[in-house]
Amino acid sequence: MKLPLARRTRRMRRSTIREILKLMARKGIISFAGGLPAPDLFPLRHFATAMQDAFRIDKASALQYDITEGYRPLKEFLCRWLSKRGMRCRPENVLLTHGSQQALDLLGKIFLDPGDRVLVEDPTYLGAIQAFDPYEARYTAVPIDEEGLRIPEMKAAIRRHTPKFAYLVPTFQNPSGVTMSLKRRRALLQFFRLKKLYAVEDDPYGFLRWSGKKVPTLYELAGGRGVIYLSTFSKILSPGIRLGFVVAEREVISSLILAKQAADLQPNTLIQRAVYHYCRRGYLDRHIPLIIDAYRQRAEWMMDAMDRYFPPSVEWTRPEGGMFIWCRLRDGRSATRIFRQAVRQNVAFVTGNVFHAAGGGEDTFRLNFTNSNQAQIQEGIRRLGKTLARQ
């Protein structure tokens, strides 16, 4: 019997990156594909202590149903923690979610009607496209350069298409690693205010800067008005706990709460309390510098190896933080073709075309440096360089 599936399922696709992750089970493979944090940096002992705190202090309530908005002590901590970084908010402005990926789905649910447009960077985060596709969104893709979104093209695109909202990763953008300049952030917000357009600011990597000058978030620059800020504990604690958060105006949070109640009732009760105790003990603030130092070193290892092994036909970004290096084939070759050859050499990456909502990017690819040790980086880049030189 044929399944009577809804029309929106026609646009649901398997994640290219999630499929590539299956390659990691193959013996000898070195993968620079997934945006995986380093497992050797997971704070096992400290998080175990925090879990014990949850049971010892919160007792049976740690296993009970809880409110949709999220555990208030954790939200209060987040408000204090974010305020030290220039973002002022109250617990009523915060919603805890099942990872920031759920936040993207909820935003699609409350904002998008079939055919509505979303303005995105070109390239953009693949997971956002996957989240918005089931709501039958269309995309207005605006090119980026080394300073982020190109403002003249953005203005022209908004005047031409009138998007419902803009989805942006302004800091250490995924996949490019680029950070939008302060000048462009201000110009963007000024134009968005004029057009009464909301910005969804996805900021999973902003806490992972090791060089350069910190740039204020869009949320901070806008004073919390007209910007919906998303972030996550996945990159600064663990992705397996599936805990993210949204910071926005109260009317936005109220709508998201209604959508979340229908989706999963609430965030995970036990995990919220464990994360709160982990933060309360000061573990988070002590752990993030360790992550930053390790990622800086791994990025340097990778770029040094690329300098040594990659042919002149490849150019790449030099990130100041985050988890990725973005590469372009100057001679216009297909990264997909090179990927097939590279996998035969037991090395994997992500081709850039999957990050382009409107098509293109065939001559680009993304490398992740956080989930590999020095020996893996050296050998993997050597294999990839050999493949690139041979094609």
Residue pairs with C-beta under 8 A, 6 or more apart in sequence:
7 136
8 114
8 134
8 135
8 136
9 134
11 133
11 134
11 136
12 130
12 133
12 134
13 130
13 133
15 126
15 127
15 130
16 126
16 350
16 351
16 354
17 33
17 34
17 35
17 126
17 350
17 354
18 34
20 31
20 33
20 34
20 348
20 350
21 31
21 33
21 34
23 29
23 31
23 33
23 343
23 348
24 31
24 34
26 346
28 346
29 343
29 346
29 347
29 348
30 346
30 347
30 348
30 372
30 376
30 379
30 380
30 383
31 347
31 348
31 349
31 371
31 372
32 347
32 348
32 349
32 367
32 368
32 369
32 372
32 380
32 384
33 348
33 349
33 350
33 368
34 350
34 368
34 371
35 174
35 323
35 324
35 368
35 370
36 239
36 368
36 370
36 371
37 234
37 235
37 238
37 239
37 291
37 323
37 370
37 371
38 291
38 294
38 295
38 298
38 370
38 371
39 371
40 373
41 290
41 291
41 294
42 237
42 238
43 237
43 238
43 278
43 283
43 287
46 278
46 281
46 283
46 287
47 237
47 238
47 274
47 278
47 283
49 277
49 278
49 281
50 274
50 275
50 277
50 278
50 281
50 283
51 270
51 274
53 273
53 274
53 277
53 281
54 62
54 270
54 273
54 274
54 277
55 62
57 277
58 273
61 269
62 269
62 270
62 273
63 269
63 270
64 269
65 265
65 266
65 269
66 266
66 267
66 269
66 272
67 266
68 257
68 260
68 261
68 265
68 266
69 75
69 94
69 95
69 96
69 253
69 257
70 94
70 95
70 96
70 245
70 266
70 267
70 272
71 96
71 267
71 269
71 272
71 273
71 276
72 91
73 276
73 280
74 96
74 272
74 273
74 275
74 276
74 279
75 91
75 94
75 96
75 245
76 91
77 276
77 279
77 280
78 94
78 245
78 247
79 89
79 90
79 91
79 93
79 94
81 279
81 284
82 88
82 89
82 247
83 89
85 217
85 220
86 216
86 217
86 220
87 217
87 219
87 220
87 224
87 229
87 247
88 220
88 223
88 224
89 224
89 247
92 250
92 253
93 224
93 247
93 248
93 249
93 250
93 253
94 245
94 246
94 247
94 253
95 103
95 245
95 246
95 248
95 253
95 256
95 257
95 260
96 243
96 244
96 245
96 267
96 272
97 103
97 106
97 243
97 244
97 245
97 246
97 260
97 267
98 242
98 243
98 244
98 264
98 267
98 268
99 232
99 234
99 239
99 242
99 243
99 244
100 202
100 204
100 230
100 231
100 232
100 234
100 244
100 245
100 246
101 127
101 131
101 244
102 244
102 260
102 263
102 264
103 230
103 244
103 245
103 246
103 256
104 127
104 128
104 131
104 132
104 167
104 200
104 202
104 230
105 131
105 263
106 256
106 259
106 260
106 263
107 131
107 165
107 200
107 228
107 256
108 131
108 132
108 134
108 135
108 137
109 135
109 259
109 263
110 255
110 256
110 258
110 259
111 164
111 165
111 198
112 118
112 132
112 135
112 136
112 137
112 164
113 135
113 136
114 135
114 136
115 136
115 138
116 135
116 136
116 137
116 138
116 163
116 164
117 137
117 138
117 139
117 140
117 161
117 162
117 163
117 164
118 132
118 137
118 138
118 139
118 140
118 163
118 164
118 165
118 166
118 167
119 139
119 140
119 142
119 154
119 157
119 158
119 161
119 163
119 165
119 166
119 167
119 197
120 128
120 129
120 139
120 140
120 141
120 142
120 166
120 167
120 168
120 357
121 141
121 142
121 144
121 148
121 149
121 168
121 169
121 173
122 141
122 142
122 143
122 144
122 356
122 357
122 358
122 360
123 144
123 175
123 176
123 352
123 355
123 356
123 361
123 364
124 141
124 167
124 169
124 355
124 356
124 357
125 167
125 169
125 174
125 175
125 202
125 355
126 175
126 354
126 355
128 167
128 202
129 139
129 357
132 139
132 167
139 357
139 358
140 157
140 158
140 160
140 161
140 163
140 358
141 356
141 357
141 358
142 149
142 150
142 153
142 154
142 157
143 150
143 153
144 150
144 173
144 176
144 178
145 178
146 178
146 317
147 178
147 180
147 181
147 183
147 184
148 170
148 173
148 178
148 179
148 180
148 181
148 184
148 185
149 168
149 170
149 180
149 184
149 188
151 184
151 187
151 188
151 191
154 188
154 191
155 191
157 163
158 191
158 195
158 197
163 197
165 197
165 198
165 199
165 200
165 228
166 192
166 197
166 198
166 199
166 200
167 200
167 202
168 180
168 199
168 200
168 201
168 202
168 218
169 201
169 202
169 203
169 204
169 205
170 179
170 180
170 185
170 201
170 203
170 215
170 217
170 218
171 179
171 180
171 203
171 205
171 206
171 215
171 217
171 321
171 322
172 178
172 179
172 205
172 206
172 208
172 209
172 319
172 320
172 321
172 322
172 323
172 324
173 179
173 180
173 322
174 204
174 205
174 322
174 323
174 324
175 324
175 326
175 350
175 352
175 355
175 366
176 317
176 324
176 326
177 317
177 319
177 322
177 324
177 325
177 326
178 317
178 326
179 212
179 215
179 320
179 321
180 188
180 215
181 215
182 215
182 216
185 215
185 216
185 218
185 221
186 221
188 199
188 218
189 199
189 218
189 221
189 222
189 226
189 227
191 197
192 198
192 199
192 226
193 226
196 226
197 226
198 226
198 227
198 228
199 218
199 222
199 226
199 227
199 228
200 227
200 228
200 230
201 217
201 218
201 219
201 227
201 228
201 229
201 230
202 230
202 231
203 217
203 229
203 230
203 231
204 230
204 231
204 232
204 234
204 235
205 235
205 321
205 322
205 323
206 217
206 231
206 321
207 231
207 235
207 236
207 288
208 235
208 236
208 288
208 291
208 292
208 295
208 321
208 322
208 323
209 292
209 320
209 321
210 292
210 293
210 295
210 296
210 299
210 320
210 321
211 296
211 320
211 321
212 320
212 321
217 227
217 229
218 227
218 229
219 227
219 229
219 247
224 247
224 248
224 249
225 249
227 248
228 246
228 247
228 248
228 252
229 246
229 247
229 248
230 244
230 245
230 246
231 244
231 245
231 247
232 243
232 244
232 245
233 241
233 243
233 244
233 275
234 241
234 242
234 243
234 244
235 291
235 323
236 284
236 287
236 288
236 291
237 243
237 275
237 278
237 284
237 287
241 268
241 271
241 274
241 275
242 268
242 271
243 267
243 268
243 271
243 272
243 275
246 252
246 253
246 256
248 256
260 266
278 284
292 321
294 370
295 321
295 322
295 323
295 369
295 370
298 369
298 370
298 372
298 374
298 377
299 319
299 325
299 369
301 369
301 374
301 377
301 378
302 325
302 367
302 369
302 377
302 381
303 316
303 318
303 325
305 377
305 378
305 381
305 382
305 385
306 314
306 316
306 325
306 381
306 385
308 381
308 385
309 381
309 382
309 384
309 385
309 386
310 316
310 381
310 384
310 385
310 388
311 385
311 388
311 389
312 330
313 329
313 330
313 331
313 333
313 388
314 327
314 328
314 329
314 330
314 388
315 327
315 328
315 330
316 325
316 326
316 327
316 328
316 367
317 325
317 326
317 327
318 325
319 325
323 368
323 369
323 370
324 366
324 367
324 368
324 369
325 366
325 367
325 369
326 352
326 364
326 366
326 367
327 352
327 364
327 365
327 366
327 367
328 352
328 363
328 364
329 335
329 338
329 363
329 364
329 365
332 363
333 363
333 391
334 362
334 363
335 351
335 352
335 353
335 362
335 363
335 364
335 365
336 351
336 353
336 362
337 391
338 365
338 387
338 388
338 391
339 348
339 349
339 351
339 365
341 387
341 390
341 391
342 348
342 349
342 383
342 384
342 387
345 383
345 384
345 386
345 387
346 383
347 380
347 383
347 384
347 387
349 365
349 366
349 367
349 384
350 365
350 366
351 361
351 362
351 364
351 365
352 361
352 362
352 363
352 364
352 365
352 366
353 359
353 360
353 361
353 362
353 364
355 361
355 364
355 366
369 377
372 380
